[in-house]
Amino acid sequence: MTEPCLNTSVYFSFDDEGDEWLEFAVSNQHDIKLEFAEDYASKTADAIFLEWFSIRGGERFGYS
């Protein structure tokens, strides 16, 4: 269940600071998927985890 008064981005960033990031992610999903596929094919599991899944994540697109 979602809370009607919260920005959609709060479900991704866990604060009210994520609108810019969410707009970027939605607008650039094709490029993000291509970059992930490239990393998946060429990087170690640890490097992929750090860039794509860690809360202290990478900076590929200027956002952690």
Secondary structure, 3 states (H helix, E strand, C coil): CCCCCCCCCHHHHCCCCCHHHHHHHHHCHHHHHHHHHHHHHHCCHHHHHHHHHCCCCCCCCCCC
